[in-house]
C-alpha cells in the first residue's frame, strides 16, 4: 500500500485511494450494474449501498454456498440466464415474455427511469 498508494486510505494518501476504489468512486458510475456475489463475500452490500446513495442503480444477487466460480448447476444456470436477460434488456431493449421474469423487468424498468431522471437533473 505504501509503495503504490502512499499509505492507507486516510490522510494525504486518501485521494490516491479514491482514484482506484470502486466504493469511493461510486458517484462516477453512469450505467446500471448487475452484481453477483456469494454469501461468503458480502462486500457487494457495501458497493451496492454506495451506488444507490450516489444516485446510481445496481442489482445485487447473492448466491448461497458458492465460491467465486459457481459449482452448483442451478446457480450456474440462474447466473447465465440472468446475464442473458440483463444484456438483452439494457443493450437491446428486449424482454422475455416468461411470466416468472416479470418481477425483474419491473425492477429494471424502474432502474432505467431513475437513471433517466438522474441524467435530466444532472448539471451539464
N, C-alpha and C positions, 0 to 999 in steps of 0.2 A: 504493500500500500504506500509506503513512504517513498519508494523509488518511482513509482508510476503516477501516484496522485498527490504526493507531497504530505501524506499523513491520512488520518482518519476523516470521517465525514463531518467535520466541525472546524470552527475557526477559519484560518486563512486557506485551508485546503477544501473548504465546503464547495466553492464554485467549481473546482475540478470534479468533485463527486456529482454535482448537479448536472454537469455536461453528459455524464455516462449513465447515470442512474435512471432506470425507467420510472420508478416511483416518483422521483423528484422532478421528472420531466413530463409527467402525465398531461400537463396542460398543452403540450405540443402535439398531442395525438389528435389528428383531424379525421380519422376513419374509425368505423366500428371495429371492435376487436373480439374475436372468439378465443376464449381462454379455456384450456382443458388441463386440469391438474389432478393429482392423486390426493387421497386423504392424508398421505404421509407428508406431502409438500404443500402446506397451506399458505405459502407466500402469495398465491394468487388472490387471496382475500384482500391483502393489503394493496395489491396493484389495482384490483377492480375498484376498491373504495377510492383510491387516488384518482382514477379515471373519472368515476361518477362525480366526485366532488369538484372536479375541474370542468364539468360540463360535457365530458365525453360519454361514449356509450360502449359497454362491454358486456358480453355474455360469458358467465363463468359456469363451467360444468365440472363437478368433482366426481372422480371415479374411485370407488372404494376398493381397497385391497390390491391395487396395481402399483407397478413401478413405472419408471419413465417409458419403457416400451411395454405396451399392454399385452398381456399373455392370455387373458380370458377372451375367447371368441366373441362373446356377447358384447363386451366392451369395445373390442376392435371394430366390430360391425357398427355399433352405435356411433363411435367416433367418426368412422368413414362416412356413414350416412349423414351425420350432422354437418361435416365439412362439405359434402356434395350439395346439400340443401343450402348451406350458408353462402357458398360461392355462386350458386345459381341465383339466389335471391339478390345478393349485393352486386354482383357483376352483370348478370343477365336480366334481372328483374323478373325472374320466373319463380313460381310457387308450385309445389307438389299438391295435387288435389286430395291427397290422402287425408281424411278427416282427423286422424290421430295426430297430424302435424299442425293443425290449425293454431294451436296454442303458441308454438314457436313463431309462426308467421305474424300473429297478433303482436307479440313482443317485438319482433324485428321491424314491423311497420311503425310501431311507436318509437323505436330507436331511430329509424330513418327520419321521422318527423322531428324528433328532438334535435337531431344533427342539423336538419334544415333550419330550424328555429335558431339554433346556436349560430349558424353561419349568417343568417339575416341580422342578428343582433350584434355581431362582432364588428368592431371598428375596422374600416378598410385602410 
